[in-house]
Amino acid sequence: MTIYEEILNKKAKIGVIGLGYVGLPLAMAFAHKASVIGFDINEEHLDVMRTGKDPCKELDDNVFINADILFTSSLDDLAKARFYIVAVPTPIDKNNKPDLKPLLGATKSVGQVLKKGDYVVYESTVYPGCTEEDCVPLLEKLSGLKAGTDFKFGYSPERINPGEKVHTLQKTRKIVSGCDEESLSVIGKVYSLVVEADLHYAPTVKVAEAAKIIENTQRDVNIALMNELSILFGRMGINTYDVLSAAGTKWNFMPFSPGLVGGHCIGVDPYYLVHKAAELKYHTQVISAGRAVNDSMGGYIGKNVVKMIIASGKPAMNARVLVMGITFKENVADIRNSKVVDIIHELQDFGVNVDVIDPFADPDEVKRCYGLTLKARPEGPYNAIIAAVAHDEYKELTESHFLELSVGKGILADIKGLYRGKIQKMTYWSL
């Protein structure tokens, strides 16, 4: 009986290491087809999951009903698995260098319980070569087993998009790769249990790693172009969204727009490619330039708001500004690598008093990560309001609403162009 057949018959368990935005949806999908061990080191989050809820607030409660899954932080429990999937975060440090501590920590956990005949598949986003050069040697060292002979490994990049209700795990085509033909076949069959869309079989692990890293790098570079154009068009006195609306009438114009680039994918992944390029003594020019532009946008927005406040006759010092939204994107609770924080810090550097609201963000998480206190509701009047995140409940707000919160006619900085054409009395600005 193959390991796939054992998984299918629940004689072998799947272990998912890392139960965040990527790992938990994957674990829950498998838990309705196989027997799963969900492993994480965050006991607080595990306790929430055991009550049948998603601490990231992405999954509906009914997903937990009749799911064959054990939530645990015990290596003894993890050792009962035969097919391991590593889905931990791969962040960057303060110097924008890859921080592999979570990935290597998860690898150590798997290495301590790895047995002959087991499989290990990585989903975490990494630079090409990381699986085979950094992770597999550690697995071999800790287990005393030989990769490719005693155990098999592969890479299948995650394609989870927080807040996404259409392109879900089940309906998104998935890339799979393995260390040999046998492992590629088995890994593909296992993922086919939960992925309804077709699988793409990459020829090597490095190809699969590279495919993932350039998905987000491509988006990063294109958004950087839009941001740079926004700065240029702002000096010309024309609205970027008006330009994009006109340009978009051409059939092959790509629909990118300016904005803040944060989160755990687009704002992070390109740095992994830049790091690997530097190891190979190549300086990435386009990728690095795109990162520089996008990382500067928070400061650019903050400075523009300060200029508008001063132009209105109010000193920046002790002016009051409301920032609407702090999550990295609309309609999610995820605040990781939020670039809205860059706007807030820029304003505070000028002595501006900033209030922040967000219907999705966890106030405790915001306080712990950024030292900022979320307001339950606006406490105006404000000299300026910044609509930073396009949450659905912000989209129907009217100019009257903003005027009631403003000093005089007020200033509205509309980062995503939500209110374009709807603001007549206030001083209006957008990217």
Secondary structure, 3 states (H helix, E strand, C coil): CCHHHHHHCCCCEEEEECCCCCHHHHHHHHCCCCCEEEECCCHHHHHHHHCCCCCCCCCCHHHHCCCCEEEECCHHHHCCEEEEEECCCCCECCCCCECCHHHHHHHHHHHHHCCCCCEEEECCCCCCCHHHHHHHHHHHHHHCCCECCCEEEEECCCCCCCCCCCCCCCCCCEEEEECCHHHHHHHHHHHCCCCCCCEEECCCHHHHHHHHHHHHHHHHHHHHHHHHHHHHHHHHCCCHHHHHHHHCCCCCCCCCCCCCCCCCCCCCHHHHHHHHHHHCCCCCCHHHHHHHHHHCHHHHHHHHHHHHHHHCCCCCCCCEEEEECCCCCCCCCCCCCCCHHHHHHHHHHCCCEEEEECCCCCHHHHHHHHCCCECCCCCCCECEEEECCCCHHHHCCCHHHHHHCECCCCEEEECCCCCCCCCCCCEEEEC
